[in-house]
Amino acid sequence: MIKCKKCMLIASKYIKIQEDGICDICHEHKPELLLSIDFEKKVKKIKKQSKGKYHCILMCSGGKDSVSALLTIKEKYGLNPIVFTFDHGFEDSTAINNVIKACKYVDCDSILRRYTELKSVFKVIVKENIKVSPCSVCSMWYMIKSYELAKSLKVKYIIAGWTKGQMSSKENKTEYMEMSKDTSDFIKNRMRQIKGFEKFPLSMDKINQKYGKGIEVISPHWFNSDISDNEKIELIKKTGWEKTDSYPKNSTNCIFNFISSYIQLKCYGYTHYNIEMSKLIRQNQMTKEQAQEKLEFSKNKDFLGEILIKNRICDEKDWDIYCRKGNF
């Protein structure tokens, strides 16, 4: 695989490596400058437009990024959010407890909703060895549920803990093109055959158009590029926050994320985290060496099989078949 020597993106049909060894994304990159004062203006607008009890919804996984986003908007900017946590059956108990403790610390309301529907989708992806990122499908589902909650509460803003590497841009659309196409193909040709997903939208753009009209999604981390991971952890440890065993290193993601990341690495040679960190490298918020350390995937097949069997995605017999067929 040919990689960009600057941001480590892998060459593909959509990403070209130039003669100097640097990808066209890096060559065309233009810094996105968002300042703290811009977020202060946004906060004033949020407060002015809010009509109900809550200024916004805050999507919280229990990781350092979303918990630090909660503390930032509550303590520094005086927003009153309702915290929304989504559990599709694979959330880590430590992460859930992190959300509970953080909400108690800042004294805000929260909603934890548990869903089982996505398990049937994950089963199909694993059993049929389909080239698609399960995380792409899950993130679309999560956004639908977040938009629906926002509309039910008459809230016009959703706050996320997304890094600048997760900020939507023209660059991201190019970088995600391969995964996005496969996701749309999977939804159209297979996922819509699964009960409950017959009319599932083909893309995140379609979801934003159908469910997100009049609702803005932002992250305070987009406006504060100087805060490091260690500073986020220092900020939130007063809530009793604890680390989880997750991928990438020092992140907090669901247990199925290990399976999804393995599938992405097998199918594409990279994960959506590679894309996120390539953007952070371009923005000088992360070094190539730091990204390489975070992105090292060290979980073996026995670990992955235990997750699938324990969570009834497959049984031991199926797992043995998947391994012999080369699915894992």
MILOVO-893745 format. One record per residue (C-alpha): residue in one letter; z, x, y. Coordinates in pm, 1 decimal, decimal comma. Layout:
# residues N
SITE  type        c3        c1        c2
SITE     A         Z         X         Y
...
# end
This chain:
# residues 328
SITE  type        c3        c1        c2
SITE     M       0,0       0,0       0,0
SITE     I     -90,6     126,6     346,0
SITE     K     184,4      83,9     604,3
SITE     C     192,3     114,2     981,0
SITE     K     368,7     443,2    1051,4
SITE     K     545,6     287,5    1350,1
SITE     C     666,5     -60,5    1246,3
SITE     M     606,3     -39,2     866,7
SITE     L     392,4    -354,0     844,2
SITE     I     168,5    -349,4     537,2
SITE     A    -207,2    -362,8     588,2
SITE     S    -362,3    -694,3     486,3
SITE     K    -655,3    -923,2     552,7
SITE     Y    -488,4   -1013,5     882,0
SITE     I    -324,8    -682,5     981,5
SITE     K    -538,4    -372,2    1024,3
SITE     I    -418,2     -11,8    1037,7
SITE     Q    -609,5     196,3    1293,4
SITE     E    -719,7     557,9    1249,7
SITE     D    -398,4     682,7    1411,7
SITE     G    -195,2     513,5    1137,2
SITE     I     -59,8     244,6    1369,8
SITE     C    -133,6    -126,3    1315,9
SITE     D    -325,7    -342,5    1560,6
SITE     I     -10,0    -551,8    1620,7
SITE     C     169,9    -245,1    1759,7
SITE     H    -132,3    -145,7    1967,5
SITE     E    -154,2    -491,2    2124,9
SITE     H     222,0    -543,3    2164,3
SITE     K     351,2    -643,6    2506,9
SITE     P     729,9    -643,7    2564,7
SITE     E     888,9    -987,1    2606,5
SITE     L    1145,3    -958,6    2883,9
SITE     L    1410,5   -1229,3    2882,9
SITE     L    1724,5   -1160,5    3086,5
SITE     S    2078,1   -1299,7    3071,7
SITE     I    2016,1   -1472,6    3403,3
SITE     D    1733,0   -1666,7    3237,2
SITE     F    1977,1   -1802,8    2980,2
SITE     E    2222,5   -1893,1    3257,3
SITE     K    1948,5   -2102,7    3416,3
SITE     K    1879,2   -2262,2    3078,0
SITE     V    2248,3   -2347,5    3035,3
SITE     K    2255,7   -2521,6    3374,2
SITE     K    1953,1   -2725,3    3270,6
SITE     I    2113,4   -2815,6    2936,0
SITE     K    2431,6   -2935,5    3105,2
SITE     K    2236,3   -3133,3    3363,8
SITE     Q    2018,8   -3309,1    3106,2
SITE     S    2295,1   -3386,7    2856,0
SITE     K    2399,7   -3751,7    2849,9
SITE     G    2625,9   -3771,4    2544,4
SITE     K    2930,7   -3594,8    2405,7
SITE     Y    2742,1   -3283,3    2294,6
SITE     H    2528,4   -3049,5    2500,2
SITE     C    2338,6   -2924,4    2196,7
SITE     I    2328,4   -2872,8    1822,7
SITE     L    2405,4   -2524,6    1696,4
SITE     M    2250,8   -2431,8    1361,7
SITE     C    2507,2   -2215,8    1182,0
SITE     S    2476,8   -2036,0     848,2
SITE     G    2808,3   -1854,4     876,6
SITE     G    2640,6   -1519,8     939,5
SITE     K    2711,6   -1282,5    1225,6
SITE     D    2411,0   -1397,0    1429,9
SITE     S    2481,2   -1770,7    1425,1
SITE     V    2860,5   -1736,0    1454,3
SITE     S    2827,1   -1495,9    1749,4
SITE     A    2578,9   -1741,9    1905,0
SITE     L    2844,3   -2015,0    1871,3
SITE     L    3113,0   -1805,2    2038,5
SITE     T    2872,3   -1697,1    2312,2
SITE     I    2761,1   -2045,8    2417,5
SITE     K    3111,7   -2192,6    2384,5
SITE     E    3328,6   -1920,9    2538,3
SITE     K    3092,4   -1751,1    2782,7
SITE     Y    2876,9   -2042,5    2894,2
SITE     G    3100,6   -2344,4    2839,4
SITE     L    2859,4   -2549,1    2629,0
SITE     N    2998,4   -2808,4    2390,0
SITE     P    2787,7   -2795,9    2072,5
SITE     I    2811,4   -2980,4    1746,6
SITE     V    2766,2   -2727,8    1468,4
SITE     F    2520,1   -2816,0    1191,6
SITE     T    2531,6   -2639,2     856,5
SITE     F    2278,6   -2709,5     583,6
SITE     D    2367,4   -2657,1     216,8
SITE     H    2081,5   -2700,8     -29,4
SITE     G    2307,1   -2614,0    -321,4
SITE     F    2288,7   -2235,1    -288,5
SITE     E    2507,8   -2159,5      11,6
SITE     D    2770,9   -1890,4     -31,8
SITE     S    3128,5   -2024,9     -16,6
SITE     T    3234,2   -1736,8     208,6
SITE     A    2958,2   -1826,2     455,0
SITE     I    3065,7   -2192,4     457,4
SITE     N    3424,7   -2086,0     520,5
SITE     N    3305,3   -1864,6     805,7
SITE     V    3155,7   -2173,4     971,4
SITE     I    3474,3   -2375,9     920,6
SITE     K    3693,3   -2098,5    1064,4
SITE     A    3465,7   -2037,5    1362,2
SITE     C    3454,9   -2408,6    1450,8
SITE     K    3832,2   -2428,5    1429,1
SITE     Y    3867,8   -2119,4    1648,1
SITE     V    3647,6   -2252,9    1931,0
SITE     D    3759,0   -2614,4    1873,2
SITE     C    3424,0   -2783,6    1824,1
SITE     D    3295,2   -3056,0    1594,5
SITE     S    3080,1   -2972,6    1295,0
SITE     I    2862,3   -3137,9    1033,2
SITE     L    2804,8   -2997,4     685,2
SITE     R    2531,6   -3177,2     495,4
SITE     R    2456,1   -3107,0     132,4
SITE     Y    2112,3   -3169,0     -16,3
SITE     T    1981,2   -3130,4    -369,8
SITE     E    1613,0   -3210,8    -317,2
SITE     L    1490,6   -2854,0    -269,7
SITE     K    1610,2   -2750,5    -615,7
SITE     S    1315,0   -2936,2    -770,3
SITE     V    1077,4   -2741,3    -543,9
SITE     F    1237,6   -2408,5    -633,7
SITE     K    1210,5   -2494,5   -1004,3
SITE     V     834,8   -2547,4    -970,9
SITE     I     784,6   -2220,7    -780,6
SITE     V     976,6   -2019,7   -1040,0
SITE     K     841,9   -2195,5   -1351,2
SITE     E     477,5   -2192,7   -1242,6
SITE     N     494,8   -1843,1   -1089,0
SITE     I     342,8   -1966,5    -762,4
SITE     K     255,3   -1725,4    -483,9
SITE     V     461,3   -1870,1    -200,1
SITE     S     777,0   -1784,1      -8,8
SITE     P    1055,3   -2031,4     -97,9
SITE     C    1223,1   -1937,2     231,1
SITE     S     922,5   -2066,1     425,0
SITE     V     953,2   -2408,7     262,4
SITE     C    1331,6   -2414,6     306,0
SITE     S    1315,8   -2322,3     676,3
SITE     M    1070,1   -2607,9     733,4
SITE     W    1304,1   -2851,0     556,5
SITE     Y    1600,6   -2726,0     761,8
SITE     M    1411,4   -2774,7    1088,3
SITE     I    1320,9   -3132,2     993,0
SITE     K    1687,7   -3209,4     925,5
SITE     S    1793,4   -3039,2    1251,5
SITE     Y    1539,3   -3234,2    1455,4
SITE     E    1644,2   -3560,4    1289,0
SITE     L    2009,3   -3491,6    1370,3
SITE     A    1924,1   -3402,7    1729,7
SITE     K    1738,4   -3729,3    1777,9
SITE     S    2016,9   -3933,7    1620,4
SITE     L    2266,7   -3776,6    1863,1
SITE     K    2021,2   -3793,6    2156,7
SITE     V    2044,9   -3416,8    2202,3
SITE     K    1751,8   -3230,9    2358,0
SITE     Y    1848,1   -2874,1    2265,3
SITE     I    1900,1   -2692,7    1937,5
SITE     I    2064,6   -2350,7    1956,2
SITE     A    2002,3   -2099,3    1677,8
SITE     G    2135,7   -1751,2    1611,3
SITE     W    1787,1   -1607,1    1573,7
SITE     T    1721,4   -1246,4    1671,5
SITE     K    1433,6   -1139,5    1895,0
SITE     G    1252,9   -1051,3    1573,5
SITE     Q    1257,1   -1422,6    1486,0
SITE     M    1129,1   -1533,0    1825,2
SITE     S     807,6   -1734,0    1805,9
SITE     S     506,4   -1557,0    1953,2
SITE     K     134,3   -1496,6    1907,7
SITE     E     226,0   -1177,1    1720,4
SITE     N     437,7   -1368,4    1471,1
SITE     K     154,5   -1609,1    1393,8
SITE     T     -67,6   -1313,5    1296,9
SITE     E     202,7   -1138,1    1097,9
SITE     Y     292,6   -1455,0     906,8
SITE     M     -68,9   -1562,7     854,3
SITE     E     -82,8   -1470,0     484,8
SITE     M     247,3   -1638,1     399,4
SITE     S     168,7   -1939,4     618,1
SITE     K    -163,8   -2000,7     444,6
SITE     D      -4,7   -1980,0      99,9
SITE     T     276,3   -2212,5     211,6
SITE     S      29,9   -2474,2     337,3
SITE     D    -174,9   -2446,8      16,3
SITE     F     138,8   -2488,2    -195,7
SITE     I     253,6   -2794,0      -1,6
SITE     K     -89,2   -2956,5     -14,2
SITE     N    -176,7   -2878,9    -376,5
SITE     R     160,8   -2883,7    -553,9
SITE     M     470,1   -2968,4    -350,1
SITE     R     338,0   -3309,1    -247,7
SITE     Q     322,9   -3399,4    -616,7
SITE     I     702,9   -3364,4    -636,3
SITE     K     902,1   -3683,4    -583,1
SITE     G    1038,7   -3707,2    -231,1
SITE     F     789,8   -3462,5     -80,1
SITE     E     471,7   -3670,8     -91,5
SITE     K     422,9   -3656,5     286,8
SITE     F     582,3   -3319,1     360,5
SITE     P     413,5   -3154,2     664,9
SITE     L     173,9   -2866,8     597,2
SITE     S     311,3   -2627,7     858,6
SITE     M     593,6   -2560,2    1102,5
SITE     D     356,8   -2650,5    1385,5
SITE     K     309,8   -2995,0    1227,9
SITE     I     688,5   -3032,3    1198,6
SITE     N     738,7   -2939,2    1563,6
SITE     Q     475,0   -3192,4    1666,4
SITE     K     608,4   -3474,8    1448,7
SITE     Y     983,7   -3423,1    1468,8
SITE     G    1048,2   -3188,8    1760,2
SITE     K     887,5   -3368,5    2050,8
SITE     G    1116,9   -3345,2    2352,9
SITE     I    1353,1   -3101,0    2179,8
SITE     E    1374,8   -2730,4    2265,8
SITE     V    1496,0   -2463,7    2022,3
SITE     I    1636,2   -2142,1    2169,0
SITE     S    1869,6   -1854,5    2081,7
SITE     P    2108,8   -1675,3    2318,2
SITE     H    2019,8   -1350,4    2139,3
SITE     W    1668,1   -1369,2    2283,7
SITE     F    1818,1   -1322,7    2629,4
SITE     N    2065,9   -1045,3    2545,1
SITE     S    1877,3    -761,1    2384,0
SITE     D    2158,3    -508,0    2422,0
SITE     I    2410,6    -656,2    2178,0
SITE     S    2417,0    -470,0    1847,0
SITE     D    2510,4    -595,0    1500,6
SITE     N    2841,5    -408,5    1522,5
SITE     E    2917,0    -570,7    1857,6
SITE     K    2844,1    -914,4    1710,7
SITE     I    3084,7    -843,7    1423,9
SITE     E    3348,8    -718,9    1668,4
SITE     L    3309,2   -1041,5    1869,4
SITE     I    3350,5   -1275,8    1573,3
SITE     K    3613,2   -1100,9    1360,8
SITE     K    3884,9   -1279,5    1562,9
SITE     T    3772,5   -1600,4    1390,6
SITE     G    3851,4   -1453,0    1048,1
SITE     W    3482,9   -1395,0     973,1
SITE     E    3402,9   -1217,7     643,2
SITE     K    3093,6   -1040,0     514,3
SITE     T    2902,5   -1171,3     213,9
SITE     D    2691,3   -1001,3     -51,3
SITE     S    2348,1   -1077,9      82,1
SITE     Y    1997,1    -950,8     150,9
SITE     P    1901,1    -778,6     375,7
SITE     K    2201,5    -549,8     407,9
SITE     N    2471,5    -678,0     648,2
SITE     S    2317,9   -1025,2     668,4
SITE     T    2443,1   -1364,3     551,4
SITE     N    2189,8   -1567,6     357,4
SITE     C    2204,9   -1812,1      69,9
SITE     I    2225,2   -1704,9    -293,6
SITE     F    1869,1   -1818,7    -367,3
SITE     N    1752,7   -1578,5     -95,7
SITE     F    1775,3   -1300,6    -355,9
SITE     I    1521,6   -1488,8    -570,2
SITE     S    1299,1   -1569,2    -272,8
SITE     S    1301,4   -1209,2    -152,0
SITE     Y    1212,0   -1084,4    -500,0
SITE     I     922,3   -1332,6    -519,8
SITE     Q     795,6   -1226,3    -177,7
SITE     L     813,2    -857,1    -266,7
SITE     K     628,2    -922,5    -592,1
SITE     C     357,9   -1138,3    -431,8
SITE     Y     309,7    -964,4     -97,2
SITE     G     484,2    -628,1    -109,5
SITE     Y     702,3    -737,7     181,5
SITE     T     935,4   -1021,3     288,6
SITE     H     967,9   -1222,2     607,8
SITE     Y    1254,4    -986,0     691,3
SITE     N    1005,3    -698,3     706,1
SITE     I     814,7    -895,6     968,3
SITE     E    1131,4    -969,3    1166,5
SITE     M    1237,7    -605,7    1165,6
SITE     S     889,9    -475,6    1248,9
SITE     K     915,0    -674,2    1570,0
SITE     L    1262,6    -538,5    1641,7
SITE     I    1124,6    -185,9    1592,8
SITE     R     846,0    -257,5    1842,9
SITE     Q    1106,0    -380,8    2090,8
SITE     N    1316,5     -66,1    2040,2
SITE     Q    1607,3    -272,1    1907,9
SITE     M    1601,2    -107,5    1567,1
SITE     T    1480,1     225,9    1432,8
SITE     K    1245,2     255,1    1138,1
SITE     E    1522,3     427,9     941,8
SITE     Q    1768,6     145,6    1010,7
SITE     A    1512,6    -110,5     895,2
SITE     Q    1440,2      82,9     577,2
SITE     E    1811,0      92,2     491,6
SITE     K    1854,2    -281,1     550,8
SITE     L    1541,4    -375,0     354,6
SITE     E    1618,7    -181,1      36,5
SITE     F    1624,6    -434,6    -248,7
SITE     S    1857,7    -316,9    -525,1
SITE     K    1926,9    -628,0    -736,0
SITE     N    1808,5    -609,1   -1097,9
SITE     K    1661,1    -877,1   -1325,3
SITE     D    1993,7    -954,7   -1492,7
SITE     F    2141,8   -1041,4   -1152,9
SITE     L    1845,5   -1263,1   -1065,8
SITE     G    1852,4   -1433,0   -1405,6
SITE     E    2221,6   -1511,2   -1368,6
SITE     I    2152,2   -1689,1   -1036,8
SITE     L    1871,5   -1899,2   -1185,1
SITE     I    2061,9   -1993,6   -1500,4
SITE     K    2394,2   -2061,2   -1325,4
SITE     N    2223,1   -2288,5   -1071,9
SITE     R    2011,6   -2465,7   -1337,5
SITE     I    1674,6   -2355,2   -1207,7
SITE     C    1606,7   -2250,3   -1565,6
SITE     D    1796,0   -2199,6   -1892,0
SITE     E    1829,7   -1877,2   -2092,7
SITE     K    1526,1   -1958,6   -2307,0
SITE     D    1307,0   -2019,7   -2002,0
SITE     W    1435,9   -1701,9   -1837,1
SITE     D    1336,5   -1498,3   -2141,8
SITE     I     988,5   -1653,6   -2129,4
SITE     Y     952,9   -1581,6   -1756,3
SITE     C    1045,4   -1215,8   -1812,2
SITE     R     801,4   -1176,0   -2102,9
SITE     K     522,5   -1335,0   -1896,3
SITE     G     589,1   -1093,3   -1610,7
SITE     N     714,7   -1353,9   -1363,7
SITE     F    1019,7   -1131,8   -1312,5
# end
